[in-house]
Amino acid sequence: MNVSVILGYPYEKSFNRAIANKVLDTLNANGYDVYFHDLHGEGFDPLLRGE
């Protein structure tokens, strides 16, 4: 089964990051195909521009 985990919080030492890491470890240990996206790390811009 494929699972996407998406993190949108910029601080590397946040509780959100710790939760995401635990989720990733648990899913991987149980045989899931995990696709992780760190939106901040990927440079995602949440603002919709008019251009």
C-alpha positions as CSV (number, residue, x, y, z in Angstrom):
1,M,0.0,0.0,0.0
2,N,1.2,3.5,-0.8
3,V,1.1,6.2,1.8
4,S,1.9,9.9,1.5
5,V,3.2,11.8,4.5
6,I,3.3,15.6,4.0
7,L,5.0,17.9,6.5
8,G,4.6,21.7,6.2
9,Y,6.4,23.0,9.2
10,P,9.7,24.7,8.7
11,Y,11.5,24.1,12.1
12,E,13.7,21.0,11.9
13,K,13.5,20.3,15.7
14,S,9.7,20.7,16.0
15,F,7.3,18.3,17.6
16,N,5.6,18.1,14.2
17,R,8.9,16.8,12.7
18,A,9.2,14.3,15.5
19,I,5.7,13.0,14.8
20,A,6.4,12.8,11.1
21,N,9.6,10.9,11.7
22,K,7.8,8.4,14.0
23,V,5.1,7.9,11.4
24,L,7.7,7.3,8.7
25,D,9.6,4.8,10.9
26,T,6.4,2.9,11.8
27,L,5.0,2.8,8.3
28,N,8.3,1.6,6.8
29,A,8.7,-1.0,9.5
30,N,5.2,-2.4,8.6
31,G,6.0,-2.7,4.9
32,Y,4.2,0.3,3.5
33,D,5.6,2.2,0.5
34,V,6.0,5.7,1.9
35,Y,6.3,9.0,0.0
36,F,7.5,11.8,2.2
37,H,7.2,15.4,1.3
38,D,8.7,18.2,3.4
39,L,7.0,21.2,1.8
40,H,9.3,23.7,3.4
41,G,12.4,21.8,2.4
42,E,11.1,21.5,-1.2
43,G,10.6,25.3,-1.4
44,F,6.8,25.2,-1.6
45,D,5.3,28.7,-1.7
46,P,1.8,28.6,-0.1
47,L,0.8,32.0,-1.5
48,L,-1.2,32.0,-4.7
49,R,0.2,34.8,-6.9
50,G,-1.7,36.6,-9.6
51,E,0.8,36.1,-12.3
